[in-house]
Amino acid sequence: MTFHRLSDTSSRISLQIEYDPKGFVEHVGALTNLDSVLANYDLGQFQKLAETAAAG
């Protein structure tokens, strides 16, 4: 994870995730792209939390 200061009030966070599915359920998640959908949802929730905390 890297943090990049854009200005006094904004930043960019870059995150690289590596994933090696193990077992049947994880392989099904990888094949159906469900793992990516869930990761993007979680990252969106983190973004909302971070932006709410920064505003308050």
Protein Blocks (a to p, Z undefined) as FASTA:
>chain_A
ZZddfbfmbccdddddddddedjklmmmmmnommmmmmmmmmmmmmmmmmmmmmZZ
